Amino acid sequence: MPLIANGDITTPEKAQFVLKYTGADAVMIGRAAQGRPWIFREIDHYLKTGTYLTRPTNDEIHETTIEHVKDLYEFYGENKGLRIARKHISWYTKGLKNSAYFRAAMNKIEDNNEQIDYIHLFFEDLSKKNKYIAYEDHSNDKELAVR
Ligand SMILES: Cc1cc2nc3c(=O)[nH]c(=O)nc-3n(C[C@H](O)[C@H](O)[C@H](O)COP(=O)(O)O)c2cc1C
């Protein structure tokens, strides 16, 4: 029977350590994937090669967030979808430069089109400054383990 280890696995190094330490067949990632779905490919790459993948681009996180939010509207309906999207938008943008103000303002928006437009505005601005995702707090760099 396959054994899966989990709990607080947030970096490729932690995944490798837990796999070695427990001898488990796989690891399961929960919270660390919220807003950072590329963690799976990052861990996979690290386990296979021992090297770090390049960070995702701001364009990729932009597209992922928009697609996810539109899926939420479709699945839950516009009203409930808008509210559920707020927490996902928060996860996607947590730690990104100048994002605290964005999240506070985002959480007051009550209109679906406005929510989408504001996501576009935030990420377009970010993309102008940097090609790759840049986190404000450098402890997050370690946490993400992408360089
Ligand atoms: C977004 C999310 C989805 C999850 N989905 C599942 C699931 O489908 N099956 C399951 O057994 N546990 C699921 N869990 C629980 C986690 O696998 C895990 O037990 C728990 O979150 C602790 O691990 P973490 O520290 O990586 O979050 C989920 C957790 C989160 C946050």
The ligand as an ORCA input file, in Angstrom:
! r2SCAN-3c Opt
* xyz 0 1
  C      -6.380     23.436     -0.737
  C      -6.276     22.141      0.020
  C      -6.768     21.005     -0.575
  C      -6.686     19.767      0.059
  N      -7.178     18.649     -0.555
  C      -7.072     17.467      0.060
  C      -7.555     16.279     -0.571
  O      -8.092     16.323     -1.679
  N      -7.423     15.105      0.079
  C      -6.831     15.024      1.312
  O      -6.715     13.923      1.859
  N      -6.360     16.130      1.921
  C      -6.471     17.337      1.339
  N      -6.007     18.466      1.982
  C      -5.361     18.329      3.288
  C      -3.869     18.345      3.091
  O      -3.472     17.366      2.196
  C      -3.093     18.197      4.362
  O      -3.502     17.096      5.099
  C      -3.163     19.401      5.276
  O      -3.485     20.559      4.555
  C      -1.834     19.574      5.991
  O      -0.807     19.688      5.041
  P      -0.206     21.095      4.643
  O       0.652     21.508      5.815
  O       0.633     20.835      3.399
  O      -1.332     22.035      4.390
  C      -6.100     19.686      1.346
  C      -5.608     20.858      1.938
  C      -5.694     22.077      1.292
  C      -5.135     23.318      1.958
*
